[in-house]
């Protein structure tokens, strides 16, 4: 169980699952009457999933579902590694789009008369080249199995 998940509060169904697991251990003779009574009282008073860990630490399966490892479950989003490759230093990248806008206006006024779409196209292309197609890496949305983040 992941650290974040062990700090979640227990539901009534999860408490009942833990009581059923203790009942199986009592029936099989692993717990005597006094131990069973103590552990069921602790389960009834448990608030967090982590409160159940010490109650089942010395017992084999069956364990409550919240303490069993789950196959293929992702507990925490993995950080996205930056793309390999060359990147402009931050001060240059921040100045690139305004410089491209000024350059586009100058090109339209002097050399490319009538090609007014360059004024909009050139700064947009520079912004995509400098910041990547989806913007800065920490602002992009990445598909991570079940969640957008």
DRENGU-453873 format. One record per atom (N, C-alpha, C): x, y, z. Coordinates in pm, whole numbers, padded with zeros to 5 digits, always signed. Each point is the difference from the previous one (the first is absolute). Example, Ala and Ser with C-alpha at 12.3 -4.5 7.8 and 13.67 -1.06 7.14 Angstrom:
+01319-00569+00780;-00089+00119+00000;+00090+00120+00000;-00035+00105-00072;+00082+00119+00006;-00077+00109+00073;
% end
This chain:
+00085-00117+00000;-00085+00117+00000;+00089+00122+00000;-00030+00098-00087;+00078+00121-00008;-00019+00088+00122;+00095+00090+00025;-00010+00087+00118;-00123+00089-00006;-00033+00051-00120;-00116+00087-00012;-00128-00077+00028;-00004-00126-00044;-00120-00078+00018;-00019-00044+00144;+00111-00022+00074;-00012-00044+00139;-00052+00112+00089;+00004+00123-00047;-00050+00112+00079;-00144+00038-00033;-00067-00085-00079;-00141+00023-00030;-00086-00056+00113;-00116+00061+00018;-00091-00045+00105;-00069-00129-00043;-00034-00083+00098;-00068-00127-00025;-00149+00023-00021;-00056-00080-00087;-00146+00001-00017;-00060-00111+00087;-00131-00001+00015;-00067-00106+00077;+00022-00136-00065;-00003-00003-00135;+00020-00126-00071;+00141-00054+00022;+00100+00089+00006;+00137-00043+00024;+00018-00052+00141;-00066+00062+00097;+00003-00050+00138;-00065-00138+00008;-00112-00017-00068;-00068-00130+00000;+00087-00107-00064;+00071+00035-00107;+00093-00092-00065;+00110-00043+00097;+00052+00094+00079;+00103-00031+00100;-00057-00091+00109;-00123+00026+00045;-00064-00085+00101;-00022-00141-00053;-00039-00012-00128;-00019-00132-00060;+00132-00077-00008;+00108+00071-00033;+00132-00065-00006;+00043-00048+00138;-00025+00082+00103;+00032-00044+00137;-00084-00120+00041;-00125-00002-00043;-00087-00114+00028;+00054-00129-00060;+00054+00008-00120;+00061-00118-00063;+00120-00049+00080;+00082+00093+00049;+00116-00038+00080;-00045-00061+00134;-00107+00051+00056;-00054-00056+00125;-00052-00142-00023;-00072-00020-00112;-00054-00133-00032;+00110-00101-00024;+00111+00045-00060;+00110-00093-00030;+00089-00025+00121;-00021+00071+00110;+00075-00023+00122;+00126+00083+00015;+00021+00095-00087;+00118+00087+00011;-00016+00103+00111;-00122+00034+00032;-00027+00098+00106;-00086-00066+00108;+00035+00027+00127;-00088-00048+00107;-00109+00103+00025;-00089-00028+00091;-00117+00086+00022;+00042+00140+00044;+00095+00009+00093;+00042+00132+00050;+00067+00084-00109;+00089-00065-00078;+00067+00071-00108;-00099+00046-00106;-00094-00089-00032;-00104+00035-00098;-00081+00120+00048;-00037+00000+00127;-00076+00112+00057;+00077+00131-00005;+00130-00004+00034;+00082+00121-00004;+00013+00054-00142;+00029-00090-00092;+00021+00045-00137;-00128+00051-00064;-00113-00063+00027;-00125+00052-00057;-00035+00136+00058;+00033+00023+00129;-00023+00132+00060;+00087+00105-00068;+00125-00037-00031;+00089+00094-00070;-00049+00029-00142;-00052-00103-00068;-00053+00021-00135;-00120+00095+00006;-00087-00020+00099;-00119+00085+00012;+00039+00145+00028;+00111+00020+00071;+00044+00136+00032;+00094+00060-00105;+00044-00081-00097;+00097+00048-00100;-00063+00109-00086;+00077+00102-00028;-00045+00111-00085;+00072+00000-00136;+00129-00034+00002;+00082+00004-00121;+00036-00143-00041;+00031-00016-00129;+00041-00132-00049;+00128-00047+00068;+00088+00094+00032;+00127-00037+00065;-00023-00056+00141;-00116+00027+00062;-00030-00055+00132;-00019-00152-00004;-00029-00055-00118;-00021-00144-00012;+00130-00078-00016;+00106+00066-00043;+00126-00072-00027;+00051-00080+00120;+00011+00059+00120;+00054-00078+00112;-00093-00115+00043;-00128+00010-00029;-00094-00105+00040;+00015-00126-00084;+00053+00014-00122;+00014-00114-00091;+00145-00031-00033;+00095+00069+00066;+00142-00017-00033;+00048-00143+00025;-00051-00066+00103;+00048-00135+00035;-00093-00110-00052;-00094+00035-00087;-00096-00098-00051;+00019-00019-00151;-00016-00126-00045;+00005-00023-00146;-00133+00040-00063;-00017-00030-00128;-00128+00026-00067;-00108-00087+00063;-00121+00043+00007;-00059+00115-00062;+00027+00129+00077;+00022+00105-00077;+00016+00134+00056;-00110+00086-00061;-00031+00111+00062;-00100+00089-00061;+00051+00052-00134;-00091+00032-00087;+00034+00048-00133;+00089+00122-00001;-00013+00087+00099;+00081+00123+00002;+00146-00027+00033;+00031-00119+00053;+00138-00034+00033;+00064-00092-00102;-00079-00053-00093;+00055-00089-00103;+00059+00081-00112;+00118-00040-00050;+00056+00072-00115;-00086-00022-00123;-00014+00103-00079;-00083-00008-00120;+00090-00006-00122;-00030-00091-00088;+00082-00019-00120;-00025+00113-00098;+00108+00057-00050;-00009+00100-00106;-00055+00134+00041;-00021+00023+00128;-00055+00129+00041;+00111+00102+00013;-00026+00117-00052;+00096+00109+00010;-00040+00084+00120;+00090+00013+00096;-00033+00073+00122;+00027+00149-00011;+00102+00037-00073;+00033+00142-00015;+00044+00025-00143;-00034+00115-00047;+00041+00035-00136;+00151+00013-00006;+00058-00059-00101;+00143+00009-00018;+00034+00133-00067;+00109+00063+00042;+00036+00125-00065;+00037-00023-00146;-00036+00093-00084;+00028-00011-00141;+00141+00050-00025;+00082-00083-00062;+00138+00039-00028;+00003+00104-00110;+00087+00098+00012;+00010+00099-00107;+00049-00064-00129;-00047+00055-00111;+00043-00053-00128;+00148+00027-00020;+00072-00098-00051;+00141+00025-00027;+00013+00097-00117;+00105+00071-00002;+00023+00093-00109;+00048+00134+00051;+00028+00084-00092;+00053+00131+00031;-00113+00097+00024;+00013+00084+00102;-00100+00103+00029;+00071+00133+00017;-00071+00104-00037;+00055+00135+00016;+00005+00037+00148;+00099+00081+00040;-00002+00051+00138;-00126+00083+00023;-00048+00002+00122;-00127+00065+00033;-00008+00147-00040;+00102+00083+00025;-00012+00142-00039;-00014+00018-00151;+00071-00082-00076;-00010+00011-00146;-00136-00048-00048;-00048-00110+00059;-00131-00053-00038;-00111+00099+00031;+00010+00070+00112;-00102+00097+00039;-00002+00119-00096;+00114+00036-00056;+00007+00115-00090;-00027-00037-00144;-00004-00127-00035;-00009-00043-00139;-00131+00041-00066;-00112-00015+00066;-00130+00032-00061;-00016+00149-00025;+00029+00088+00096;-00010+00143-00032;+00095+00042-00113;+00120-00056-00002;+00093+00033-00108;-00056-00047-00134;-00060-00119-00003;-00060-00052-00123;-00116+00088-00046;-00078+00053+00094;-00112+00088-00038;+00051+00128-00064;+00103+00060+00059;+00058+00122-00057;+00060-00030-00137;+00070-00111-00012;+00060-00039-00128;-00106-00022-00107;-00113-00062+00037;-00108-00023-00095;-00058+00132-00050;-00020+00095+00089;-00053+00130-00041;+00098+00071-00093;+00127-00004+00034;+00102+00064-00087;+00006-00067-00136;-00010-00133-00005;+00003-00070-00128;-00119+00038-00087;-00117+00010+00059;-00120+00035-00076;+00009+00143-00052;+00050+00091+00083;+00008+00141-00041;+00109+00027-00103;+00108-00077+00001;+00111+00031-00089;+00011-00095-00118;+00006-00127+00022;+00033-00095-00106;-00124-00068-00058;-00086-00050+00085;-00111-00084-00044;-00131+00077-00006;-00006+00103-00076;-00123+00081-00008;-00117-00088-00044;-00107+00007+00075;-00120-00077-00031;-00004-00137+00066;+00108-00043+00061;+00000-00131+00067;-00027+00022+00149;-00114+00056+00032;-00034+00037+00137;-00014-00120+00094;-00027-00121-00054;-00018-00116+00087;+00129-00038+00073;+00117+00046-00048;+00128-00027+00066;+00001+00061+00141;-00070+00112+00016;-00005+00067+00131;-00055-00094+00106;-00094-00084-00038;-00060-00093+00096;+00071-00135+00001;+00046-00043-00115;+00059-00132-00014;+00138-00012+00064;+00087+00096-00023;+00138-00009+00050;+00008-00006+00153;-00066+00090+00076;+00006-00012+00147;-00059-00132+00052;-00106-00048-00066;-00059-00126+00044;+00097-00116-00022;+00066-00002-00114;+00098-00106-00027;+00117+00005+00098;+00047+00119+00031;+00111+00013+00095;-00045-00045+00139;-00120+00034+00039;-00050-00043+00131;-00007-00151+00009;-00044-00067-00108;-00006-00146+00001;+00139-00061+00003;+00095+00059-00071;+00136-00055-00001;+00068+00018+00135;-00019+00114+00062;+00067+00029+00127;-00063-00077+00114;-00132-00002+00008;-00069-00062+00114;-00045-00141-00025;+00024-00055-00115;-00051-00134-00031;-00142+00014-00051;-00051-00102-00063;-00133+00008-00060;-00110+00015+00103;+00020-00051+00120;-00108+00005+00099;+00025+00097+00112;+00097+00087-00013;+00032+00092+00108;+00107-00057+00090;+00028+00067+00111;+00103-00048+00092;-00036-00139+00053;+00100-00086+00026;-00029-00137+00041;-00086-00011+00125;+00016+00091+00096;-00078-00011+00122;-00146+00040-00019;-00034+00059-00114;-00138+00041-00025;-00073-00095-00096;+00073-00090-00064;-00064-00090-00096;-00083-00103+00074;-00103-00048-00067;-00080-00108+00056;+00054-00131-00055;+00024-00094+00087;+00051-00130-00041;-00100-00106+00040;-00021-00094-00088;-00088-00111+00032;+00080-00097+00084;-00046-00027+00121;+00069-00094+00088;-00099-00106+00043;-00007-00106-00075;-00090-00113+00022;-00144+00043+00015;-00042+00038+00120;-00142+00032+00021;-00027+00147+00024;+00102+00082+00013;-00024+00137+00043;+00068+00100-00091;-00069+00108-00024;+00065+00116-00063;+00065+00077+00112;+00117+00049-00022;+00061+00085+00102;+00064+00116-00067;
% end
